[in-house]
Amino acid sequence: MDEITRQEYLSNMGIQSYFPRYILPAAEESIQCEWPKIVSHDEKDIVKLKIPLRQELLPTSTPIPKNTQQTAITAERIKGTKPDKAAEIEEVRFQLVIIHVNEDSLVLISRPYMHASNSLSAVQKQLFINIFNALYNDPVNLNLEIKPFRWPFSEASHIEKDGQAAKASLGAYLDQLKAKFTFNRLILMGEKIAQFVDASDKHELTVCRSLDEMLKMPQFKREVWLQLKKNL
């Protein structure tokens, strides 16, 4: 394959040719490559090119090759181009432990998505019981058997995993629970995912700190208590 044809193949594949600019120490003498005659598309003149495979170090004032300039311009245009809207969509991942406290409240407790267990630890459960026993001034009968909500519920590539899809899926799941359990209010323990809970006019919504946050920062317990007591 002659050099011009090879260069055309490389150019069409987006590969920029490299010619060494200086002689490496102890390198063997290179044989210069004679390029075949080509016809200019503009002037139709026959031009004979001779390009050595090895050149001395070029001065800093050497003009940038045309193909390099085009590459730089293309890169600059790409840099200034706005990203595709589809690329801006971020995946949302969270898990909710759901507890039916009584006919008044259904509680959604935020848990890390990658957490191995989909239930509360003994310490979390005791804190939860203490809060709601005090809130209703009576021991509550907690239903801990409701299936947790995990988003995304599948890693299949065809399933949307963005926030809008998460909100729609959680809303549908809460509608199912509403048909099965009686409750007037939703209590979300986990402020970070409040945007995915749509209370609308179906029930009241109270958002507070998660159990994990209260266990890590005990001062949050008072804050949560005041929020729940105020909205009860």
N, C-alpha and C positions, 0 to 999 in steps of 0.2 A: 504494500500500500504506500503510495507516494505521500509526501509530507502534507501537501495541501489538502488531500482527501482526508487524511488523519485529523488535521486541524478542524475541518468542517464537521466531522463526526463528533469530536470533543466539544466543539462549540454548541452543536445542536443538543448535546446531552447536558449542557450547562457546566462543563468542566473547563476551567481556565488553564491554559498551558503555562508551564513554568520553564524559564530558561535561566540557568545559573549565571550570576553576575560576576563572580570572581572564581579564581582557581583554588580548589581545596588543596591543603598541604599534602604532598606526596601523591597527588592524583596523576594518573597517566594522561598522556597527551590525547586530546579528543580529535576526531576526524570531522572536519566541517561538512555540513550537509548542503548539497546543491539542490535548490528547489526547482521544480520544473516550470516551464513557461506557462503563464496564465493570461487570460484576456480580461481586461478591465471592462466591467459592465457599463461604465459611464462613457469612456472615451474609446473603447474597443482597441486600445493599443496593446501591443505585446510587451509585457514587462517581465524581466528576469530578476528573480529575487535570490539573494544570497544571505542566509542568516546563520551565523556560527552557533554551534551548540554551547559554546563557552565564550563569555565576554569579560572584559575587565570591569571593575566596579564602576557603575555609571554615576556621573555627577548628579547632585541634588537638583540641578536645573533641567534635567532631562524631561522632555514632555511625557505625560502619562499616556500610555497606549490607548487608542480609541476604544477598544473593547473593555478596558479597565474603567474608562470614564463612563461608558454606558452602564457597566455593572454598578458603579457608585450612584449614578442617577436613579437607576431602578431601585436600589436598596433604600435611597432616601425617600422615593415615592411610596414604597411599601411601608416605611417607618411612619409616614404621615397619614397613611390610610386608616380609616376607622375600622376597628375589628368587626367581624360579622356578629350580628345580634345573637346568633346561636352559640357563639363562643363565650358570650358574656353570661350565659345561664350557668349558675353554680348549683352543684348538687347539695341537697339538704339531708342531714342524717341526725335522727334523734330517736329516743325510746321513751315511752310513757307507761308507768305502772298506774293502773286505774283501780280506785277503791270506792265502792259505794258505801258511804258513811251511814246515811239514813234517808228518809223520804225528802229531806231538804237538800242534801249535798252529794255531788259526785266529784271526787278529787282526782286530778291528773298530776302525777309526780314525775318530773323530768329525771331521766337517768342517762348516763353516757351510752351512746349507741353501741360501742364496742364492749360494753360490760358483759361479762360471761353469764351473769344471772339476770333474769327478767323479773325478779322479785326484790323485796326490801331485805336488808340485813337485819339482824336482831336489834341492833342499836337504832337503826332508822325506824323500824317498826315501833319500838317503844316510844321514841320521840313523837311519832305521828299519833299514837294512842293517847299520850299525855296531852298533846295540844287539843285534840278534838273532844276528849273527855271533859277538859276544862271549858272548852268553847260552848258545849251544849249542857254543861252542869249535870251530866249524867253519863254513865258508861255507855259508849256507843257500840253497836253490833256491826263490826267491820266485815264487809264482804271482800275477801282477798282472792277470790277465785276468778275474777274477771280477766279475760285474756288481755295481756299488755298490747299496746300499739307500738309497732316498730316501723320506722320509715327510713329508707325504702324497704318494703316488705319482700322485695326480690331484687337480685342483682342483674336480671336479664337486661340486655342492651336495649330492647325495644320499649322498656318501661321508663316513662319520664320520672326524673328524680329531683326536679326543681321544687321551689317553695310553693308555687301555685298548685302543683299536683299534690303536694303534701297536705296543703290546707283542704283541698277538695276531698282527699281520701279520709283524713281525720274527721271532717264534717260528716261524711257518710257513715263512718263508724259510730260517731256519737248519736246519730239519728237512730241507728240500730239499738244502741243501749237505752235511748230514751223510750223506745217501744217496749223494752224489757223491764227497765227499772224506773221507779218514780224519783225525780229530783227536780228542784226548782232552780238550783244554782250550780255553776261549775267553779271549782277552785283549782287554779293552775299553780302548782308549786314549781316554778322555773321560769323566770322572766324572759330568758333568751329566746324562747320559742312561742311567746305570746302572739306573735304575728301570724302563726299558723292555726290558731284557735279562733273560730268564728262563732261568737255567741249570738250575734244579731238580736232578734227579739224572742228567741226561743227560750232563753234562760239568762239569768244574771251571771256575770263573769267576774271573779276576783283573782288577781294575779299577785303572787308574792314570791319570796325567796324559796329555793329548793331545800330539801332536807340536807343534801350534801353541803350546801352553803352554810346552813345553820350549825351543822356539826363542826365545820372548819372554823367558823367565826361565830361563837356563842352569842355575841352582841346582836346578831340578826334575829334571835328568837323574840326579843321584845318588839322589834319592828314588825315581824310577821304576826305576832299576837295582836298588835294594835290594828293592823290592816284587816285581819279576819274579824275581830270584834266589832270594828266599825261597820263592816259590810254585812254582818249577820242579821 
